[in-house]
């Protein structure tokens, strides 16, 4: 399990440029990123309640999603869908709420929930939002556009850093959109 790329953007743009490293700050998120802060920064959520806690400090997407999308005809590169951290080798969508991800030498984030894909994905390529959604055999909607987390322990994160998963105590709670 590895970090394949890291990204940040100081403005509210969909895509985030790839960086050599990012610094995670405890309780705040990615230093220099538009979603950095203790309270919600996502524009639609700020309109609802600007004092709500920021459960979306760090956005992670698995590189395997980019490959799946490429097989479906999309040309997506890491960071283009707005993630801060691109990973490989871990089933991010299958993790329970409260999972801790140890990134590199010191950083630790706690998984808070799923990213809810939005229509802005279609601005990258038409049909991309629909491609990040599917229906489970039970009829339940499956959101594949990554997960969100908060920073428990700050630190530098680089491409090539290892990633270690620490599951929370049982019973596990499935991820829900945050």
N, C-alpha and C positions, 0 to 999 in steps of 0.2 A: 504494500500500500504506500502510495507516494503522492506528493504534490507535483503536478506536471507544469503548472504555471500560476502566477499571481498577478492581480490586476487591481487598479483603482482609478477613480475619476473624481475630480473635485467638483464637477458639475453633474446635474441630473440628466445624464445622457444614458441611452440604453447600453451602448458598448463601453467597456472600460479598457484602456490601453494596458498592455502587458508591461510589467515592471521587473527589474532584477530581484527586488524584494519588496515586501510590505511590512509595516510595523503594526501589530495588533496592540491596542491599548485596553487594559482591563475596564470593563463596564461601558466602553465607548465604541469599539469597533476598529475599523481600519483608519489609521492616521491619514489625513488628507483626502478621504473619500467623502462624497456628498451624503452618505448615509451614516456618518460618524456622529455619535451622540448618545446620551442616556435616554432621551425621549425620541419618539417616533420621528423619522425623517422622510419616509415615503410620502409624496405629496398628497395622495388621496386620503391617507390615514391622518395626516396633519390637519386636513380640513375637518375630519370627524372629531378628533380629540388630540390637540397638540401636546397634551401632558401625558399621554399614554406611554408606557415603557417601550423602548426600542427593542423588539424581539428579532429584528432583522438587521443586526449590526454587520454580519458577515454572510455573504451568499456563496454557497459552494455548488458546483456542478461537476458531475463525473464525466471524464473524457469519453467514456463509452457512449454517452448520449450524443456527443458530436459525431462519433462514428456511425451510430444508428441513423442520425439525420442525414449524413452523407450518403448512406445506402439508399435513402429515400429521395435523393436528388438535391438536398440542400447543401450549400457551401458555407459552413459555419466554422469559425476559428475560435480558439479559446479567448474568453473575455467579451466576445461579441454579444452574448446574451445577458451581459451585466453581472457576471459572477466575479467575486473577489479571488476565489481559490478554485482551481481546476484540479481534480484528483483522478487517480487511476487505481483500480484494484479493490475498491470498497463499494458495496451496494448502499450508497447514501440513502436512497429512497426506502430501503428496507430497515433502516435504523429506527429504534424507538425514540420517542421524545425523552430528552434528558441525557442522551448519549454524550459522552465527552470525547472529543477528538484532540489528541495530542499531536501538535504540528511542529516539526523541527525540534530544536533543542529545548524550548521552554514554553511555547504558546499552547494554551488549552482553550477550546471553544466548546460550548454546550449547545446541542441541537435543540431548537425551539419548535420547528415545524417545517412544512413544505412551502415552497414558493408557489404562489398561485399564478400561472401563466397569464399574461395580459395581452391585449390587442397590439401593444407596441412591438411585440415580436414580429407581427406581420409587416412592420416598417422595415425590418431587416430583409425579409423575404416573404412574399405572399404565401400564406398557408402554414407558416412556421408555428403560430400559436396552436393550430389544430394538430400539428405533428407532435406537439409536446403534451397532448392529451390523448387518452384512449379509455376504453371501457373494459373493465375486468369482466370475467365470465359471469359474475354475480350482478353485473350492471353498474357497479360502483365506478365513479370517475377516478381515473389514475392520472395524477399530475406528475410529469416527468422533468420539469424545468429546474430541478435542484432543491436544495434545502437551505434553511436559514439557521443562524446561530448567534449566540452572544459570546463575548469574550470574558472568560473567567480569569485567565492568566495571560498577560501580555507577552510579546516577544516578536522577534523577526521571523518571517516565513519566506522561504526562497523556493524556486523551482528545484526539484530534486530532493527536497526534504522528505523524511519519512513521515508517515501518518500512522498513529496507533489508535485503535478504537477501544474505549472503556464503556461497556454497557452499564446502564443504571440497574439498581436492584429491581427484581421482579415484584409485582406484575408489570410487564412492559405496556406502555401506551403507544398505539400507532400514531404516526405523524398526521397532523391535520394542517390545513393552510393557516399561516399567520400573516 
